[in-house]
Amino acid sequence: MIVDDEPLAHKVLEKYISQVQSLELVSNCKNAMEAINYLHSNSVDLIFLDINMPDLSGIDFLKTLKFQPQVIFTTAYSEFAMESYEYGVTDYLLKPIKFDRFLKAVNRAIDTLGSNKSEEPISVKENNEQDQEDDDANHIFIKQDSSVYKVKYSDFLYVEAFGNYLKVFTADQKIVARKTMAEFEKSLTNENLIRVHKSYIINILKIDKIELNQIHIGDKEISIGTIYKSELMKRLNL
C-alpha cells in the first residue's frame, strides 16, 4: 500500500514497485483516512507511508493501527527519522528516493516478514524489460511546429513560460512549444522537475547555487516565487 498526498510520489513508487516481482501494489491512498478505511476490510504486508500529510500525519496514523504491518516511511523531512524508529518502522526513505535505496528497504521488510519471499533475494525484471520501462519513464516528447523532440528528463535545465507558449532549455538546445505551463506541468513524471515560479520549472539537479531568492543554473538567474519556495526547500531537504 502507498499512503501519500503527493501524486508525484505515487508515480515514483508505482514505477519502483512494478520492477520488483515480489511486490504487488494493492492500494493507493491519498491520505491516512483512505488508508484506515481500506484496512478495515483488507490486510497488507507493507505500507509506504508519508509523514507530513493533512488532517492526520503518518506517525499519528500508525498510532491508530491495532496490528501494524511493515512500514517504510517516505518523506522529505529527515528530522523525523529518530522519532519514527520508536514506532517500529522498517526503514526511512528520504525523497527524492533512489531505486537502490528502495530495494534495500524492501529487502529488509521481506526479511522481517519471514515469509517464503525472504528465502531468495528479491528479483528485478530482466534487464531489457527494465531498461525499456526506465526509458519510457525518463523522457517526454515535445512538439515544436511540425517537429516532435524526445527530451530526456536528465537533460532539462529549465522551462520558461511566455503566454500560451513555453521554452524548454537543455544544455544542447532550446525548444519552443505551444503549450501553457499548467498543461506542461501536468504531463511531467519526473520528481526532479519542479515549479519554482509561475513562469519557471527547473531541474533541481542542475542548480548551481541558491542565493537569497535567486536560483542560478549556469548563467541563468531564476526568481523563486513566494508560493513555491516551501515546496522547493522541502524537495531539497532544507
N, CA and C of each residue as an Amber inpcrd file, in Angstrom:
protein
   714
   0.8380000  -1.1900000   0.0000000   0.0000000   0.0000000   0.0000000
   0.8770000   1.2460000   0.0000000   0.4560000   2.2450000  -0.7730000
   1.1100000   3.5560000  -0.7470000   0.1520000   4.5330000  -0.0810000
   0.6480000   5.2930000   0.8930000  -0.1520000   6.3320000   1.5400000
   0.6470000   7.6320000   1.4610000   0.2210000   8.5400000   0.5760000
   0.9830000   9.7680000   0.3370000   0.0560000  10.7780000  -0.3300000
   0.1630000  12.0410000   0.0600000  -0.7090000  13.0570000  -0.5350000
  -0.0970000  13.6970000  -1.7770000   1.0890000  13.2640000  -2.2010000
   1.7340000  13.8250000  -3.3860000   1.5870000  12.8690000  -4.5710000
   0.8930000  13.2780000  -5.6370000   0.7380000  12.4080000  -6.8130000
   2.0710000  11.9660000  -7.4040000   3.0630000  12.8530000  -7.3880000
   4.3590000  12.5010000  -7.9610000   5.0320000  11.3790000  -7.1780000
   4.8560000  11.3860000  -5.8530000   5.4210000  10.3200000  -5.0240000
   4.7970000   8.9790000  -5.3850000   3.4880000   8.9900000  -5.6670000
   2.8150000   7.7570000  -6.0830000   3.4210000   7.2280000  -7.3780000
   3.6640000   8.1210000  -8.3400000   4.1990000   7.6920000  -9.6340000
   5.5670000   7.0270000  -9.4740000   6.4140000   7.6360000  -8.6460000
   7.7590000   7.0860000  -8.4390000   7.6840000   5.7160000  -7.7830000
   6.9000000   5.6030000  -6.7160000   6.7980000   4.3280000  -6.0100000
   6.1150000   3.2630000  -6.8620000   5.1100000   3.6510000  -7.6260000
   4.4480000   2.6950000  -8.5130000   5.4480000   2.1130000  -9.5110000
   6.2910000   2.9740000 -10.0550000   7.3000000   2.5200000 -11.0150000
   8.2610000   1.5390000 -10.3440000   8.7510000   1.8850000  -9.1620000
   9.6980000   1.0230000  -8.4590000   9.0500000  -0.3180000  -8.0900000
   7.8360000  -0.2650000  -7.5760000   7.1490000  -1.4860000  -7.1630000
   6.9330000  -2.4080000  -8.3590000   6.6050000  -1.8300000  -9.5230000
   6.3410000  -2.6440000 -10.7070000   7.5760000  -3.4030000 -11.1730000
   8.7650000  -2.9590000 -10.7570000  10.0020000  -3.5970000 -11.1850000
  10.4300000  -4.7350000 -10.2550000   9.7450000  -4.8850000  -9.1350000
  10.1100000  -5.9180000  -8.1620000   9.0430000  -7.0060000  -8.1670000
   9.4210000  -8.1940000  -8.5770000   8.4530000  -9.2690000  -8.7370000
   7.8390000  -9.7170000  -7.4160000   8.5110000  -9.4730000  -6.3100000
   8.0000000  -9.8930000  -5.0020000   6.9110000  -8.9720000  -4.4650000
   6.6950000  -7.8380000  -5.1140000   5.7370000  -6.8620000  -4.6090000
   4.5110000  -6.7730000  -5.5030000   3.3670000  -6.5770000  -4.8730000
   2.1200000  -6.3160000  -5.5910000   1.4370000  -5.1210000  -4.9390000
   1.1990000  -4.0850000  -5.7050000   0.5400000  -2.8910000  -5.1850000
  -0.9640000  -3.1330000  -5.1160000  -1.5200000  -3.0420000  -3.9160000
  -2.9450000  -3.3440000  -3.7390000  -3.7840000  -2.0930000  -3.4870000
  -3.1550000  -0.9840000  -3.0870000  -3.9540000   0.2070000  -2.7910000
  -3.0990000   1.4660000  -2.8660000  -3.6640000   2.5160000  -3.4720000
  -3.0680000   3.8500000  -3.4830000  -3.9800000   4.7700000  -2.6760000
  -3.4770000   5.3040000  -1.5830000  -4.2920000   6.1780000  -0.7340000
  -3.6770000   7.5690000  -0.6850000  -4.5180000   8.5870000  -0.8460000
  -4.0360000   9.9690000  -0.8640000  -3.8980000  10.5580000   0.5330000
  -4.4580000   9.8980000   1.5220000  -4.3520000  10.3890000   2.8940000
  -4.5640000   9.2370000   3.8650000  -4.3640000   9.5340000   5.1450000
  -4.4400000   8.4910000   6.1640000  -5.8450000   7.9340000   6.3220000
  -6.8720000   8.7660000   6.1540000  -8.2380000   8.2880000   6.3260000
  -8.6100000   7.2610000   5.2630000  -8.1610000   7.4770000   4.0380000
  -8.3980000   6.4820000   2.9870000  -7.7370000   5.1590000   3.3620000
  -6.5270000   5.2400000   3.9160000  -5.8110000   4.0220000   4.3090000
  -6.5370000   3.3020000   5.4440000  -7.0160000   4.0580000   6.4190000
  -7.7430000   3.4540000   7.5450000  -8.9900000   2.7290000   7.0490000
  -9.7090000   3.3710000   6.1470000 -10.9290000   2.7520000   5.6160000
 -10.6010000   1.4770000   4.8420000  -9.4990000   1.4900000   4.0960000
  -9.1140000   0.2930000   3.3430000  -8.7470000  -0.8470000   4.2940000
  -8.0110000  -0.5220000   5.3370000  -7.5270000  -1.5500000   6.2630000
  -8.6340000  -2.1220000   7.1520000  -9.7830000  -1.4510000   7.1960000
 -10.9020000  -2.0010000   7.9570000 -11.3650000  -3.3270000   7.3690000
 -11.2060000  -3.5010000   6.0740000 -11.6970000  -4.7260000   5.4340000
 -10.6180000  -5.4450000   4.6150000  -9.3790000  -4.9850000   4.6970000
  -8.2910000  -5.6050000   3.9480000  -7.0230000  -5.6320000   4.8080000
  -6.1120000  -6.5060000   4.4640000  -4.8240000  -6.5470000   5.1580000
  -3.7030000  -6.3610000   4.1400000  -2.6150000  -5.8020000   4.5930000
  -1.4390000  -5.6090000   3.7340000  -0.1950000  -6.0370000   4.5140000
   0.8620000  -6.3720000   3.7850000   2.1240000  -6.7460000   4.4200000
   3.0420000  -5.5480000   4.6240000   2.9110000  -4.5570000   3.7300000
   3.8890000  -3.4630000   3.7170000   3.2000000  -2.1700000   3.3070000
   3.5080000  -1.0900000   4.0260000   2.9820000   0.2380000   3.7050000
   4.1400000   1.1900000   3.4490000   4.0940000   1.8850000   2.3110000
   4.9960000   3.0140000   2.0580000   4.2370000   4.2560000   2.5060000
   4.7150000   4.8910000   3.5700000   3.9100000   5.8850000   4.2810000
   4.6140000   7.2310000   4.3700000   3.9460000   8.2620000   3.8730000
   4.4300000   9.6340000   4.0320000   4.1530000  10.0930000   5.4620000
   4.9400000  11.0260000   5.9580000   4.7330000  11.5340000   7.3160000
   3.8950000  12.8060000   7.3120000   4.2850000  13.7630000   6.5010000
   3.6410000  15.0830000   6.5210000   2.4310000  15.0770000   5.5850000
   1.2510000  14.7680000   6.1490000   0.0080000  14.7470000   5.3850000
  -1.0490000  15.5720000   6.1170000  -2.0160000  16.1170000   5.3730000
  -3.0570000  16.9180000   6.0370000  -3.9540000  16.0600000   6.9170000
  -4.5420000  16.6990000   7.9180000  -5.5160000  16.0780000   8.8410000
  -4.8700000  15.0750000   9.7920000  -4.1950000  14.0570000   9.2570000
  -3.6000000  13.0380000  10.1180000  -2.2190000  12.6860000   9.5690000
  -1.1840000  12.9000000  10.3750000   0.1750000  12.6220000   9.9220000
   0.4210000  11.1200000   9.8530000   1.5020000  10.7500000   9.1840000
   1.8520000   9.3390000   9.0950000   2.1020000   8.7160000  10.4570000
   2.7540000   9.4580000  11.3360000   3.0370000   8.9380000  12.6820000
   1.7450000   8.7660000  13.4770000   0.8320000   9.7420000  13.3820000
  -0.4510000   9.6100000  14.0900000  -1.2770000   8.4690000  13.5050000
  -1.1560000   8.2690000  12.1980000  -1.8380000   7.1480000  11.5470000
  -1.3590000   5.8140000  12.1300000  -0.0530000   5.6870000  12.3230000
   0.4900000   4.4510000  12.8950000  -0.1050000   4.1650000  14.2720000
  -0.3360000   5.2030000  15.0370000  -0.8600000   5.0260000  16.3910000
  -2.2700000   4.4590000  16.3870000  -2.9750000   4.5960000  15.2490000
  -4.3490000   4.0920000  15.1810000  -4.4140000   2.6070000  14.8430000
  -3.2950000   2.0290000  14.3900000  -3.3080000   0.6510000  13.9170000
  -3.1910000  -0.3350000  15.0760000  -4.1120000  -1.2790000  15.1250000
  -4.0560000  -2.3120000  16.1530000  -3.0050000  -3.3530000  15.7950000
  -2.9810000  -3.7460000  14.5190000  -1.9740000  -4.6820000  14.0220000
  -1.1630000  -3.9600000  12.9560000   0.1100000  -3.7650000  13.2260000
   0.9360000  -2.9590000  12.3340000   1.6800000  -3.8370000  11.3320000
   1.5090000  -3.5950000  10.0430000   2.3180000  -4.2810000   9.0410000
   3.7140000  -3.6620000   8.9920000   4.5360000  -4.1290000   8.0870000
   5.8260000  -3.4760000   7.8700000   5.5730000  -2.0780000   7.3030000
   6.3080000  -1.0970000   7.8070000   6.1220000   0.2890000   7.3690000
   7.4640000   0.8760000   6.9450000   7.4870000   1.4520000   5.7590000
   8.6520000   2.2000000   5.2810000   8.2090000   3.6420000   5.1020000
   8.7570000   4.5360000   5.9100000   8.4210000   5.9430000   5.7650000
   9.0590000   6.5040000   4.4930000   8.3010000   7.3110000   3.7630000
   8.8050000   8.0010000   2.5710000   8.5050000   9.4810000   2.7590000
   9.5350000  10.2680000   3.0140000   9.3060000  11.6580000   3.4000000
  10.4610000  12.5450000   2.9670000  10.1890000  13.8260000   2.9000000
  11.2380000  14.7970000   2.5790000  11.8590000  15.3870000   3.8350000
  11.4160000  14.9360000   5.0080000  11.8580000  15.5460000   6.2690000
  12.7360000  14.5880000   7.0590000  14.0180000  14.8790000   7.1300000
  14.9500000  13.9980000   7.8250000  14.8170000  14.0950000   9.3460000
  14.2130000  15.1860000   9.8410000  14.1730000  15.3890000  11.2890000
  13.2630000  14.4010000  12.0110000  12.4300000  13.6650000  11.2710000
  11.5430000  12.6930000  11.9070000  12.1800000  11.3080000  12.0240000
  13.3970000  11.1610000  11.5540000  13.9970000   9.8240000  11.4650000
  14.0820000   9.1320000  12.8240000  14.6380000   9.8040000  13.8040000
  14.8230000   9.1730000  15.1080000  13.4840000   8.8280000  15.7440000
  12.5330000   9.7590000  15.6690000  11.2190000   9.5180000  16.2710000
  10.5150000   8.3440000  15.6090000  10.6770000   8.2150000  14.2810000
   9.9490000   7.1740000  13.5480000  10.3240000   5.7820000  14.0180000
  11.5870000   5.5690000  14.3600000  12.0200000   4.2380000  14.7560000
  11.4460000   3.8220000  16.1110000  10.9400000   4.7950000  16.8700000
  10.2740000   4.4520000  18.1240000   8.9760000   3.6860000  17.8810000
   8.4680000   3.7700000  16.6400000   7.2070000   3.1150000  16.3160000
   7.4280000   1.8220000  15.5330000   8.6610000   1.3380000  15.5310000
   8.9480000   0.0430000  14.9350000   8.8880000   0.0030000  13.4230000
   9.1500000   1.1340000  12.7570000   9.1200000   1.1290000  11.2970000
  10.3270000   0.3710000  10.7610000  10.1810000  -0.1450000   9.5600000
  11.2300000  -0.9530000   8.9490000  12.3660000  -0.1120000   8.4130000
  12.0330000   1.0130000   7.7830000  13.0710000   1.8590000   7.1980000
  12.5120000   3.2550000   6.9850000  13.3980000   4.1560000   6.5970000
  13.0730000   5.5750000   6.4770000  13.7370000   6.0840000   5.2030000
  12.9490000   6.3690000   4.1740000  13.4840000   6.7960000   2.8840000
  13.2380000   8.2870000   2.6820000  14.3020000   8.9990000   2.3470000
  14.1860000  10.4330000   2.0880000  13.9360000  10.6840000   0.6090000
  12.9650000  11.5390000   0.3160000  12.6930000  11.9390000  -1.0620000
  13.7440000  12.9540000  -1.5210000  14.1270000  12.9440000  -2.7800000
  13.7460000  12.0020000  -3.8310000  14.3920000  10.6350000  -3.6030000
  13.6090000   9.5730000  -3.7380000  14.0450000   8.2220000  -3.3990000
  14.7780000   7.5780000  -4.5760000  15.9480000   7.0390000  -4.3040000
  16.7250000   6.3250000  -5.3190000  16.3180000   4.8480000  -5.3260000
  16.3850000   4.2270000  -6.5090000  15.9140000   2.8480000  -6.6520000
  16.7400000   1.8740000  -5.8130000  18.0670000   2.0530000  -5.7500000
  18.8810000   1.1240000  -4.9800000  18.5550000   1.2070000  -3.4910000
  18.2590000   2.4140000  -3.0150000  17.8830000   2.5720000  -1.6030000
  16.5020000   1.9740000  -1.3390000  15.6080000   2.1050000  -2.3060000
  14.2840000   1.4900000  -2.2240000  14.4050000  -0.0280000  -2.0950000
  15.2560000  -0.6340000  -2.9310000  15.4450000  -2.0830000  -2.8920000
  15.9740000  -2.5500000  -1.5450000  16.8970000  -1.7920000  -0.9970000
  17.4640000  -2.1520000   0.3030000  16.3810000  -2.1710000   1.3780000
  15.5090000  -1.1720000   1.3580000  14.4280000  -1.0980000   2.3460000
  13.4370000  -2.2490000   2.1690000  13.1180000  -2.5700000   0.9170000
  12.1730000  -3.6610000   0.6520000  12.7590000  -4.9980000   1.0940000
  14.0420000  -5.2210000   0.8110000  14.7040000  -6.4450000   1.2770000
  14.5920000  -6.5900000   2.7840000  14.7800000  -5.4840000   3.4840000
  14.7120000  -5.5080000   4.9460000  13.2970000  -5.8580000   5.4010000
  12.2890000  -5.3050000   4.7200000  10.9030000  -5.5980000   5.0810000
  10.5780000  -7.0710000   4.8550000  11.0180000  -7.6130000   3.7260000
  10.7350000  -9.0170000   3.4160000  11.4370000  -9.9430000   4.4080000
  12.6710000  -9.6110000   4.7670000  13.3870000 -10.4080000   5.7640000
  12.6420000 -10.4020000   7.0980000  12.1400000  -9.2450000   7.4780000
  11.4380000  -9.1290000   8.7520000  10.1230000  -9.8980000   8.7310000
   9.4420000  -9.8910000   7.6060000   8.1930000 -10.6360000   7.4890000
   8.4120000 -12.1330000   7.6830000   9.6220000 -12.6050000   7.2960000
   9.9390000 -14.0090000   7.4950000   9.1230000 -14.9300000   6.6080000
   8.6400000 -14.4090000   5.4820000   7.8440000 -15.2350000   4.5780000
   8.7560000 -15.9940000   3.6280000   8.1600000 -16.8210000   2.7830000
   8.9300000 -17.5600000   1.8010000   9.6470000 -16.6400000   0.8320000
   9.1420000 -15.4150000   0.7070000   9.7720000 -14.4720000  -0.2060000
  11.2010000 -14.1570000   0.2230000  11.4770000 -14.2900000   1.5230000
  12.7920000 -13.9040000   2.0180000  13.8290000 -15.0020000   1.8490000
  13.4070000 -16.1700000   1.3560000  14.3680000 -17.2550000   1.1950000
  15.3370000 -16.9760000   0.0480000  14.8940000 -16.1420000  -0.9060000
  15.7520000 -15.7600000  -2.0090000  15.7580000 -14.2480000  -2.0960000
  16.8400000 -13.6610000  -2.6040000  16.8400000 -12.2090000  -2.7760000
  15.7170000 -11.8050000  -3.7140000  15.1540000 -10.6220000  -3.5050000
  14.0990000 -10.1700000  -4.3940000  14.6630000 -10.0110000  -5.7960000
  13.8350000 -10.2820000  -6.7750000  14.2940000 -10.2560000  -8.1560000
  13.7390000  -9.0480000  -8.8680000  14.5390000  -8.5220000  -9.7560000
  14.1420000  -7.3930000 -10.5780000  13.9210000  -7.9200000 -11.9800000
  13.0370000  -7.3120000 -12.7320000  12.7280000  -7.7760000 -14.0650000
  13.9710000  -7.8310000 -14.9440000  13.8920000  -8.6360000 -15.9840000
  15.0160000  -8.7910000 -16.8960000  15.4990000  -7.4260000 -17.3650000
  16.8100000  -7.3470000 -17.5840000  17.4120000  -6.0580000 -17.8960000
  16.7580000  -5.3530000 -19.0650000  16.4740000  -6.1200000 -20.1570000
  15.9270000  -5.4570000 -21.3260000  14.5330000  -4.9040000 -21.0500000
  13.7380000  -5.6440000 -20.2410000  12.3980000  -5.1690000 -19.8880000
  12.4880000  -3.9640000 -18.9740000  13.3890000  -4.0290000 -18.0020000
  13.5420000  -2.9020000 -17.0750000  14.0760000  -1.6810000 -17.7970000
  15.0460000  -1.8890000 -18.7030000  15.6100000  -0.7680000 -19.4360000
  14.5460000  -0.0630000 -20.2540000  13.6260000  -0.8630000 -20.8600000
  12.5620000  -0.2660000 -21.6440000  11.6420000   0.5580000 -20.7640000
  11.3010000   0.0180000 -19.5650000  10.4470000   0.7610000 -18.6390000
  11.1360000   2.0390000 -18.1920000  12.4300000   1.9320000 -17.8660000
  13.1780000   3.1100000 -17.4360000  13.2020000   4.1570000 -18.5380000
  13.4320000   3.6970000 -19.7730000  13.4950000   4.6320000 -20.8930000
  12.1500000   5.3240000 -21.0880000  11.0550000   4.5540000 -20.9860000
   9.7230000   5.1250000 -21.1600000   9.4290000   6.1750000 -20.1050000
   9.9550000   5.9850000 -18.8850000   9.6480000   6.8870000 -17.7760000
  10.5930000   8.0710000 -17.6900000  11.6680000   8.0630000 -18.4680000
  12.7200000   9.0670000 -18.2990000  12.7970000  10.0840000 -19.4160000
  11.7550000  10.1720000 -20.2240000  11.7700000  11.1800000 -21.2700000
  10.3580000  11.6940000 -21.5180000  10.2830000  12.7640000 -22.2830000
   8.9990000  13.3390000 -22.6740000   9.1240000  13.7840000 -24.1310000
   8.0270000  13.7190000 -24.8730000   8.0010000  14.2040000 -26.2500000
   7.4250000  15.6150000 -26.2680000   8.1190000  16.5220000 -26.9640000
   7.7020000  17.9180000 -27.0400000   7.5840000  18.3270000 -28.5010000
   6.4490000  18.9090000 -28.8720000   6.1840000  19.2960000 -30.2580000
   6.5240000  20.7580000 -30.4850000   7.3130000  21.0040000 -31.5100000
   7.6250000  22.3660000 -31.9470000   7.3120000  22.4580000 -33.4330000
   6.2850000  23.2480000 -33.7620000   5.8370000  23.3690000 -35.1560000
   5.5070000  21.9800000 -35.7100000   6.2060000  21.5650000 -36.7690000
   5.9230000  20.2650000 -37.3750000   6.8700000  19.1690000 -36.8930000
   7.7150000  19.4750000 -35.9120000   8.6860000  18.5070000 -35.4000000
   8.3230000  18.0830000 -33.9840000   8.6830000  16.8460000 -33.6430000
   8.4830000  16.3280000 -32.2880000   9.8310000  15.8940000 -31.7460000
  10.2070000  16.3960000 -30.5860000  11.5010000  16.1100000 -29.9910000
  11.3390000  15.1900000 -28.7860000  12.2080000  14.2060000 -28.6890000
  12.2890000  13.3610000 -27.4990000  13.3600000  13.9600000 -26.5890000
  12.9640000  14.3700000 -25.3950000  13.8860000  15.0240000 -24.4670000
  13.9670000  14.2180000 -23.1810000  15.1570000  13.8150000 -22.8140000
  15.3540000  13.1090000 -21.5490000  15.1930000  14.0940000 -20.3930000
  14.5320000  13.6360000 -19.3300000  14.3740000  14.4980000 -18.1610000
  15.7280000  14.9200000 -17.5940000  16.7040000  14.0460000 -17.6840000
  18.0230000  14.3580000 -17.1340000  18.7140000  15.4850000 -17.8970000
  18.2360000  15.7820000 -19.1190000  18.8490000  16.8440000 -19.9270000
  18.2200000  18.2060000 -19.6860000  17.0760000  18.2460000 -19.0090000
  16.4030000  19.5190000 -18.7640000  17.2840000  20.4420000 -17.9110000
  17.3300000  21.7160000 -18.2650000  17.8790000  22.7420000 -17.3880000
  16.7220000  23.4840000 -16.7190000  15.8860000  24.1260000 -17.5510000
  14.7090000  24.8050000 -17.0270000  13.7160000  25.0230000 -18.1580000
  12.4850000  25.3700000 -17.7750000  11.4120000  25.6590000 -18.7150000
  10.8830000  27.0450000 -18.3800000  10.7460000  27.8740000 -19.3960000
  10.2980000  29.2490000 -19.1980000   9.0010000  29.4820000 -19.9690000
   7.9990000  30.0550000 -19.3150000   6.7060000  30.3040000 -19.9430000
   6.6320000  31.7180000 -20.4820000   5.9310000  31.8670000 -21.6190000
   5.5770000  33.1980000 -22.0920000   4.2550000  33.0790000 -22.8630000
   3.1930000  33.5510000 -22.2080000   1.8590000  33.4360000 -22.7790000
   1.4400000  31.9870000 -22.8930000   0.9260000  31.6150000 -24.0660000
   0.4900000  30.2410000 -24.3160000   1.6010000  29.3880000 -24.9070000
   2.8250000  29.8680000 -24.8140000   3.9840000  29.1220000 -25.2780000
   4.9370000  28.9020000 -24.1100000   5.8740000  28.0030000 -24.3220000
   6.9440000  27.8510000 -23.3580000   8.2320000  27.4620000 -24.0710000
   9.3360000  27.7950000 -23.4310000  10.6570000  27.4570000 -23.9520000
  11.2810000  26.4060000 -23.0470000  11.7070000  25.3170000 -23.6410000
  12.3830000  24.2480000 -22.9130000  13.8760000  24.3510000 -23.2030000
  14.6630000  24.5600000 -22.1580000  16.1040000  24.7140000 -22.3240000
  16.8220000  23.4600000 -21.8220000  17.6700000  22.9030000 -22.6720000
  18.5960000  21.8560000 -22.2630000  20.0050000  22.3900000 -22.5130000
  21.0010000  21.5880000 -22.2050000  22.3760000  22.0340000 -22.4290000
  22.6670000  22.2140000 -23.9100000  21.9060000  21.5110000 -24.7690000
  22.2200000  21.5000000 -26.1970000  21.2260000  22.2290000 -27.0800000
  20.0310000  22.5070000 -26.5740000  19.0260000  23.0740000 -27.4650000
  17.9700000  23.8600000 -26.7140000  17.1890000  24.6150000 -27.4760000
  16.0160000  25.3140000 -26.9600000  14.8400000  24.9170000 -27.8440000
  13.7490000  24.4580000 -27.2150000  12.5520000  24.0440000 -27.9400000
  11.4130000  24.9670000 -27.5340000  10.7090000  25.5010000 -28.5310000
   9.5680000  26.3680000 -28.2690000   8.3010000  25.5860000 -28.5780000
   7.4590000  25.4220000 -27.5870000   6.2520000  24.6090000 -27.7350000
   5.0090000  25.4410000 -27.4610000   3.9440000  25.1610000 -28.2130000
   2.6700000  25.8470000 -27.9920000   1.9040000  25.0870000 -26.9040000
   2.1550000  25.4410000 -25.6760000   1.5370000  24.7690000 -24.5370000
   1.6620000  25.6820000 -23.3300000   0.6680000  25.6950000 -22.4690000
   0.7560000  26.5040000 -21.2560000   1.6040000  25.7860000 -20.2130000
   2.0800000  26.5400000 -19.2500000   2.8930000  25.9570000 -18.1870000
   2.0900000  24.9430000 -17.3810000   0.8250000  25.2380000 -17.1360000
  -0.0200000  24.3260000 -16.3610000  -0.1840000  22.9970000 -17.0920000
  -0.4070000  23.0430000 -18.4030000  -0.5430000  21.8110000 -19.1920000
   0.7480000  21.0090000 -19.1720000   1.8590000  21.7070000 -19.3210000
   3.1520000  21.0300000 -19.3570000   3.4790000  20.4000000 -18.0090000
   3.1920000  21.1210000 -16.9340000   3.4840000  20.6180000 -15.5880000
   2.7260000  19.3230000 -15.3180000   1.4750000  19.2320000 -15.7750000
   0.6760000  18.0270000 -15.5630000   1.2440000  16.8170000 -16.2950000
   1.9620000  17.0590000 -17.3900000   2.4760000  15.9560000 -18.2020000
   3.7950000  15.3930000 -17.6740000   4.4150000  16.0670000 -16.7060000
   5.7180000  15.6460000 -16.2070000   5.5890000  14.4620000 -15.2490000
   6.5330000  13.5250000 -15.3540000   6.5300000  12.3500000 -14.4670000
   7.8640000  12.1890000 -13.7530000   8.6490000  13.2510000 -13.6940000
   9.9580000  13.1740000 -13.0500000   9.9830000  14.1170000 -11.8530000
  10.3260000  13.5880000 -10.6810000  10.2580000  14.3710000  -9.4440000
  11.3350000  15.4450000  -9.3410000  12.3350000  15.4110000 -10.2110000
  13.3920000  16.4210000 -10.1590000  13.0120000  17.7010000 -10.8860000
  11.9350000  17.6690000 -11.6620000  11.4420000  18.8680000 -12.3360000
  10.3540000  19.4800000 -11.4740000  10.5850000  20.6810000 -10.9880000
   9.6950000  21.2930000 -10.0080000   9.4470000  22.7520000 -10.3790000
   8.2490000  23.1970000 -10.1730000   7.8970000  24.5870000 -10.4650000
   8.3690000  25.4750000  -9.3200000   9.0840000  26.5400000  -9.6490000
   9.6220000  27.4400000  -8.6310000   9.0900000  28.8580000  -8.7940000
   8.3140000  29.0850000  -9.8530000   7.7970000  30.4170000 -10.1670000
   6.6460000  30.2030000 -11.1380000   5.7310000  31.1500000 -11.2220000
   4.6170000  30.9870000 -12.1510000   5.1000000  30.8440000 -13.5960000
   6.3240000  31.3020000 -13.8550000   6.8550000  31.2520000 -15.2160000
   8.0160000  30.2880000 -15.3930000   8.3740000  29.5190000 -14.3450000
   9.5560000  28.6670000 -14.4640000   9.3570000  27.3050000 -13.8020000
   9.8160000  26.2820000 -14.4970000  10.0500000  24.9510000 -13.9450000
  11.5340000  24.6720000 -14.0920000  12.1580000  24.1130000 -13.0640000
  13.5910000  23.8460000 -13.1300000  13.8800000  22.3710000 -12.8430000
  15.0550000  21.9480000 -13.2400000  15.5850000  20.6440000 -12.8520000
  16.4570000  20.8700000 -11.6260000  16.0330000  20.3690000 -10.4690000
  16.7730000  20.6630000  -9.2380000  18.1870000  20.0890000  -9.2630000
  18.4240000  19.0900000 -10.1070000  19.7700000  18.5140000 -10.2010000
  20.7300000  19.4420000 -10.9310000  20.2020000  20.4690000 -11.5960000
  21.0390000  21.3940000 -12.3580000  21.3180000  22.6940000 -11.6130000
  20.8050000  22.8100000 -10.3940000  21.0300000  24.0320000  -9.6130000
  22.5070000  24.1570000  -9.2470000  23.0890000  25.2960000  -9.5550000
  24.4640000  25.5670000  -9.1450000  24.5250000  26.2690000  -7.8030000
  23.5460000  27.1430000  -7.5710000  23.5630000  27.9210000  -6.3270000
  22.1920000  28.5540000  -6.1140000  21.7940000  28.6920000  -4.8460000
  20.6160000  29.4800000  -4.4970000  21.0940000  30.6130000  -3.5970000
  20.8490000  31.8190000  -4.0290000  21.2940000  32.9970000  -3.2710000
  20.1100000  33.9160000  -3.0740000  19.7520000  34.1410000  -1.8080000
  18.5350000  34.8640000  -1.4770000  17.3670000  34.1800000  -2.1670000
  16.6660000  34.8480000  -3.0390000  15.5380000  34.2290000  -3.7430000
  15.8420000  34.0200000  -5.2160000  17.1030000  33.7890000  -5.5330000
  17.5210000  33.5850000  -6.9100000  18.1910000  32.2190000  -7.0590000
  17.7090000  31.4420000  -8.0370000  18.3320000  30.1680000  -8.3870000
  19.2780000  30.4000000  -9.5470000  20.4910000  29.8920000  -9.4280000
  21.4830000  30.0200000 -10.5020000  21.6460000  28.6670000 -11.1820000
  21.3450000  28.6330000 -12.4810000  21.5990000  27.4610000 -13.3170000
  22.4610000  27.9370000 -14.4760000  23.7390000  27.6600000 -14.4010000
  24.6580000  28.2240000 -15.3780000  24.6420000  29.7380000 -15.2670000
  24.4400000  30.4180000 -16.4000000  24.3900000  31.8810000 -16.4080000
  22.9840000  32.4200000 -16.1600000  22.0180000  31.5380000 -16.0340000
  20.6250000  31.9660000 -15.8700000  20.2790000  32.1570000 -14.3990000
  19.6380000  33.2790000 -14.0950000  19.1210000  33.5380000 -12.7510000
  17.5980000  33.4700000 -12.7840000  17.0250000  32.6850000 -11.8870000
  15.5830000  32.4550000 -11.8730000  15.0470000  32.7950000 -10.4930000
  14.0540000  33.6680000 -10.4490000  13.4640000  34.0550000  -9.1690000
  12.6020000  32.9260000  -8.6130000  12.5970000  32.8080000  -7.2870000
  11.7510000  31.8220000  -6.6090000  10.4640000  32.5180000  -6.1910000
   9.3370000  32.0130000  -6.6780000   8.0500000  32.5740000  -6.3010000
   7.7050000  32.2460000  -4.8580000   7.0440000  33.1740000  -4.1930000
   6.7330000  33.0060000  -2.7720000   5.9560000  31.7270000  -2.4940000
   4.9600000  31.4240000  -3.3350000   4.1060000  30.2600000  -3.0550000
   4.7920000  28.9410000  -3.3910000   5.9350000  29.0170000  -4.0810000
   6.6370000  27.7860000  -4.4610000   7.8590000  27.5040000  -3.5870000
   8.2350000  28.4730000  -2.7690000   9.5030000  28.3640000  -2.0490000
   9.5100000  27.2110000  -1.0460000   8.4330000  27.0340000  -0.3030000
   8.4290000  25.9910000   0.7260000   8.5450000  24.6030000   0.1050000
   7.8750000  24.3770000  -1.0310000   7.9600000  23.0760000  -1.6870000
   9.3700000  22.8250000  -2.2240000  10.0100000  23.8770000  -2.7350000
  11.3880000  23.7400000  -3.2080000  12.3170000  23.3780000  -2.0600000
  12.2040000  24.0770000  -0.9340000  13.0590000  23.7880000   0.2110000
  12.8070000  22.3730000   0.7370000  11.5520000  21.9620000   0.7150000
  11.1900000  20.6020000   1.1420000  11.8440000  19.5760000   0.2320000
  11.7830000  19.8230000  -1.0690000  12.3460000  18.8810000  -2.0280000
  13.8770000  18.8020000  -1.9120000  14.5080000  19.8970000  -1.4820000
  15.9480000  19.9350000  -1.3180000  16.3930000  19.5030000   0.0910000
  15.4100000  19.0950000   0.9180000  15.7030000  18.7050000   2.3040000
  16.3470000  19.8320000   3.0970000  15.8850000  21.0580000   2.8720000
  16.4190000  22.2250000   3.5780000  15.3360000  22.8210000   4.4610000
